[in-house]
């Protein structure tokens, strides 16, 4: 292990430019992938905020007594698709109308507005079919006169989400593939640059395992350093853009995962390159 | 110790490099492998240290069947062989000492013994004072001496030398040849490929002559010699 470590460290020292280039290549590949991830994360965050506005409102009959309404509200709140269910009295409805709509500013009699139950749908259940199903269940209560939830809004939001998710997956795979190809090519160059050394190692009786180990360690270190640098660049970009647009940054497990991903790519890239090289010679 | 029996080696693009080659190298023997460029000398050496595999025939090196050994066994076999090339194949970014020590380190030799052995070998090849020099600071003859020291570090039973004097002037050639003779005198067999016929003529060692992938003369074999005499 000591020898492996020494060889790995020495190979960094012997070809500092090539090592730095490898780290930079990995860093920039992961950075572009990370930048895409950051955009996707922020888009998802914003989109989630819009989706939270999906709300079902069930207008109840004037003759419904308070106890019946309260029981229904707590029953609806226990639906698996429902995040929250709140009763809205006639007075609260008037207050909201006066706040949101100018023409109600001078109205003080709440008797003509119906009481209602406002239902917020849980994340993951905000597709048109599920929202429709929940609305139908609520409409089945005898005291419910009418149920509204903005079917067109829900439908359009769902379409946007589908297109964004599909595009995100395709772009994400493309970014990841480009990053992996660039990283693999970079590692391959470092292996080829040391082809003579490898052939000498083998001639003096080094086993393939012995030849491979320093490369794997070097690949892992290059990947981790590249991942770390990518994270730093990403944070700098975030700090810069964040001055103008409020953004969220990657959470800690995600950031650590990014560095680990860099290390894994470095390790696998090295393993593959050395394996291919040793198989050929 | 080394035995070739009806060995043929063909390459997909260039065709047959060796055709039905048979010979033996005995323990402690010194043999020249001669012949023009492309006659198959280097192919024979590559087959011995398993850089290549035969297309047909049988090769045995130190009792191991060349066609059957795989992976780690190849590495273990190479540790029993000393290999020297015309272009020295030293690691340019390591000192002479480190180049020799490296061949010991890959075998997992105890660290405390490496320094002593390297020092002894440097003395043996006459370069005790050049241990800390880098290959570029050494002459061609000195570099080849370091390469020979590296080849001897694991006490091989045979030293395989592929044109070891090909890049050297007369004086360095004589020095290297003297060194190979000394190594042979201590019991290590030497198989040396060369096209320097002058060198071959000056010494009384066995000669295996190759031409177009076949042995056309073997000084230990009475039949071809008789044919030549006729």
Contacts between the chains, C-beta under 8 A, distances in Angstrom:
chain1	res1	chain2	res2	distance
A	3	B	105	5.7
A	14	B	93	5.1
A	196	B	89	7.6
A	197	B	91	6.1
A	199	B	89	7.6
A	200	B	89	5.3
A	200	B	90	7.8
A	200	B	91	6.2
A	201	B	102	7.9
A	201	B	106	6.4
A	202	B	75	7.3
A	202	B	78	7.4
A	203	B	49	7.2
A	203	B	78	6.5
A	203	B	83	5.4
A	203	B	89	7.0
A	204	B	78	7.0
A	204	B	79	7.6
A	204	B	83	7.9
A	204	B	102	6.9
A	204	B	103	3.9
A	204	B	106	5.8
A	204	B	150	6.7
A	204	B	153	8.0
A	205	B	75	5.0
A	205	B	76	7.0
A	205	B	78	4.2
A	205	B	79	3.6
A	205	B	103	7.2
A	205	B	106	5.9
A	205	B	107	6.0
A	205	B	154	6.9
A	206	B	75	6.2
A	206	B	106	3.9
A	207	B	71	7.6
A	207	B	72	5.1
A	207	B	75	4.3
A	207	B	106	7.8
A	208	B	71	6.7
A	208	B	72	7.7
A	208	B	75	7.5
A	209	B	72	7.8
A	210	B	75	7.8
A	210	B	106	5.6
A	281	B	51	8.0
